[in-house]
Amino acid sequence: MDLKDRVAMVTGAAQGIGKATALILAQYGADIVATDVKENGLKQTVTEIKNFGRQAMALTMDVSKKPEVTGCVEEALQYFGKIDILVNAAGICPSSMLMDLEEEVWDHVIDVNTKGVFLCSQAAAQSMMENRYGKIINVSSIASKTGEFGNGAYCVSKAGVSMLTQVQALELAPYSINVNAVCPGFTDTELLHNALTTRESDGHVSPENYQQTLLEKVPLGRMAQPGEVGELIAFLASDKAAYITGEAILIAGGKEMH
């Protein structure tokens, strides 16, 4: 896949799927605008991208805050002149039973996971519409398709991402902008391990059995690596996927068949 001369903006690029995706896009030739709320991790991502010989800039950004999103997109456009690819990978997953969930936590999950996709896409798509070219890839989750015990806010937020993807795809298609979502299953990221730690300590499942219980639901018997998700995102960001839009593509080791 050739992404030479493309500029990609990746949210959540300090770690996990976002970081892996930023690095993979750079390896395929793209210059990268890496954003996250975690400044230290972001700088490390940019250093690694530059080691591939690509241009990169780090922008600290909270995707749930419109002024920050608008400002970062404007700064990226001033530096690179365009944004061809947007990967909405920023996300949070605090685990809690719905009956115990604080309203503030619910709001924060929806703001980051769903509103963040809306705000970033809205800001970046303006340039794409003018150029009549663009690729937007939203990181949803298998949790958008099936409820997960103790993960209600996350499931709802990711279901919103999948529906946003369809509406964005319809509205932006006349401008030759493809919009798709990827729906990872259990992926070996800090986000998942933090969620596992929370669930292991909540008394519902013993710590030693919880991860194994999850993997028993995956026919391939393992977690995904962030780079495997990143490769799928890179394909969707390339012109090889020019006739794919409005899809929410599972990458979950067969878990959906369980």
Helices and strands as residue ranges (DSSP letters): E 7-10, H 16-27, E 31-36, H 39-51, E 56-60, H 66-80, E 85-88, G 98-100, H 103-110, I 111-115, H 116-131, E 134-139, G 142-144, H 152-172, G 173-175, E 177-184, H 190-200, H 207-215, H 226-237, G 239-241, E 248-251, G 255-257
